[in-house]
Amino acid sequence: MRQIHHCAQRAADQALDFLRAAALFAGGGFAAVEDRCCHRAAPLSRGRKEGDAVRCGYHGLKFDATGACVDAPGLDRIPAQARVIEVGCGQGDLLAAVRPARGVGIDFSSAMLASGRERYPHLTLIDADAHDFALDEEFDYIILSDLF
């Protein structure tokens, strides 16, 4: 675990709860993000620190100190302000990192979508099964994530 550490947190009036997290120093301070990449749930603690961010060792997504995805291999292939749909979007981190003019995410996890809606209110995140949804609009790019 090069330059990345696990931490534990004690919740008030609760038993000791170990939270695996990738810790990094952001702007001279300390920050912790969930030890789980939004793509394929790879542990970020096995990635590498890059400045004030951590890069997942599995597919190379890069997360800032807030846990937001700020870079991904191939992002430069999708022009800024394109209309993008992501099927299997989870919390919408990758979709948000693309910076679409119109971003629509589809996922079947209500909890993940609720978190994503708080984090990225400018995206449209829809609770639906990837095998059974219909939208009456066209997109410039389609991202397929975690579909098997």
C-alpha positions as CSV (number, residue, x, y, z in Angstrom):
1,M,0.0,0.0,0.0
2,R,2.2,2.8,-1.3
3,Q,1.4,6.0,0.5
4,I,-2.2,4.9,1.2
5,H,-3.4,3.9,4.6
6,H,-6.4,2.3,6.2
7,C,-8.2,4.1,9.0
8,A,-10.8,3.4,11.6
9,Q,-13.4,5.7,13.0
10,R,-15.3,5.5,16.3
11,A,-19.0,6.6,15.9
12,A,-20.5,8.3,19.0
13,D,-22.4,5.9,21.2
14,Q,-21.7,3.0,18.9
15,A,-19.3,0.1,19.0
16,L,-16.0,0.4,17.2
17,D,-16.7,0.4,13.5
18,F,-13.8,-0.2,11.2
19,L,-14.2,1.7,8.0
20,R,-11.7,0.7,5.3
21,A,-10.8,3.9,3.5
22,A,-8.1,5.1,1.3
23,A,-6.5,8.1,3.1
24,L,-4.7,10.9,1.4
25,F,-3.4,14.3,2.2
26,A,-5.4,16.9,0.4
27,G,-4.1,20.5,0.3
28,G,-2.0,19.8,3.4
29,G,-4.9,18.2,5.4
30,F,-6.3,14.8,5.8
31,A,-9.1,13.2,3.9
32,A,-10.6,9.8,3.5
33,V,-12.6,8.3,0.8
34,E,-14.4,4.9,0.7
35,D,-12.1,2.1,-0.1
36,R,-14.2,1.1,-3.1
37,C,-13.9,2.3,-6.7
38,C,-17.3,3.0,-8.3
39,H,-16.3,0.7,-11.1
40,R,-16.0,-3.0,-10.2
41,A,-15.6,-2.1,-6.5
42,A,-11.9,-2.4,-6.6
43,P,-10.1,-1.3,-3.3
44,L,-8.7,2.1,-3.7
45,S,-6.1,1.3,-1.0
46,R,-4.4,-0.9,-3.7
47,G,-4.2,2.1,-6.0
48,R,-1.6,4.9,-6.0
49,K,-1.6,8.5,-4.6
50,E,-1.4,11.2,-7.3
51,G,-1.1,14.7,-5.7
52,D,-4.3,15.3,-3.7
53,A,-6.0,12.3,-5.3
54,V,-5.9,8.5,-5.5
55,R,-6.0,6.5,-8.7
56,C,-7.6,3.1,-8.7
57,G,-5.2,0.3,-9.8
58,Y,-7.9,-1.7,-11.6
59,H,-9.0,0.6,-14.5
60,G,-7.3,3.9,-13.6
61,L,-10.2,6.0,-12.4
62,K,-8.9,9.0,-10.3
63,F,-10.8,10.3,-7.2
64,D,-10.3,13.6,-5.4
65,A,-10.5,14.1,-1.6
66,T,-14.3,14.3,-1.7
67,G,-14.5,10.9,-3.5
68,A,-15.6,12.4,-6.8
69,C,-14.2,10.8,-9.9
70,V,-12.1,13.5,-11.6
71,D,-10.3,11.5,-14.3
72,A,-10.7,8.3,-16.2
73,P,-8.7,6.8,-19.1
74,G,-10.4,7.7,-22.3
75,L,-12.3,10.7,-21.0
76,D,-10.7,12.9,-23.6
77,R,-12.4,10.8,-26.3
78,I,-15.8,12.2,-25.3
79,P,-16.1,15.8,-26.2
80,A,-17.2,18.2,-23.5
81,Q,-20.9,19.1,-23.6
82,A,-21.9,15.8,-25.4
83,R,-25.2,14.1,-24.6
84,V,-24.2,10.9,-22.6
85,I,-26.1,8.0,-21.1
86,E,-24.4,5.6,-18.7
87,V,-26.1,2.2,-18.2
88,G,-24.9,0.8,-14.8
89,C,-24.0,4.2,-13.4
90,G,-24.0,3.5,-9.7
91,Q,-23.6,6.9,-8.0
92,G,-22.9,8.6,-11.3
93,D,-19.2,9.3,-10.6
94,L,-18.0,8.4,-14.1
95,L,-20.9,10.1,-15.8
96,A,-20.2,13.3,-13.9
97,A,-16.5,13.2,-14.7
98,V,-17.4,13.2,-18.5
99,R,-19.1,16.6,-17.9
100,P,-21.9,16.0,-20.3
101,A,-24.3,18.7,-21.5
102,R,-27.1,16.2,-20.8
103,G,-26.1,13.2,-18.6
104,V,-28.5,10.4,-17.9
105,G,-27.6,7.4,-15.7
106,I,-29.5,4.1,-15.4
107,D,-29.0,1.7,-12.4
108,F,-31.1,-0.7,-10.4
109,S,-29.6,0.3,-7.0
110,S,-32.0,2.8,-5.4
111,A,-29.5,3.6,-2.6
112,M,-26.6,4.3,-5.0
113,L,-28.9,6.5,-7.1
114,A,-30.1,8.4,-4.1
115,S,-26.5,9.1,-3.1
116,G,-25.7,10.1,-6.7
117,R,-28.6,12.5,-6.9
118,E,-27.3,14.4,-3.8
119,R,-23.8,14.5,-5.2
120,Y,-24.7,15.4,-8.8
121,P,-28.0,17.2,-9.0
122,H,-27.3,18.2,-12.6
123,L,-27.5,14.6,-13.7
124,T,-30.7,12.6,-14.4
125,L,-30.3,9.3,-12.6
126,I,-33.1,6.7,-13.3
127,D,-33.9,3.7,-11.2
128,A,-34.4,0.9,-13.8
129,D,-33.1,-2.4,-15.0
130,A,-30.5,-2.2,-17.8
131,H,-32.4,-4.9,-19.7
132,D,-35.8,-3.2,-19.5
133,F,-35.9,0.6,-19.9
134,A,-36.9,3.0,-22.6
135,L,-36.0,6.6,-23.2
136,D,-37.4,8.8,-25.9
137,E,-34.2,10.8,-26.7
138,E,-30.9,10.4,-28.5
139,F,-27.4,10.4,-27.1
140,D,-24.0,11.1,-28.6
141,Y,-22.3,8.5,-26.4
142,I,-23.3,5.4,-24.4
143,I,-21.2,4.2,-21.5
144,L,-21.8,0.6,-20.4
145,S,-20.6,-0.1,-16.8
146,D,-20.7,-3.3,-14.8
147,L,-23.1,-5.1,-17.1
148,F,-22.9,-8.9,-17.1
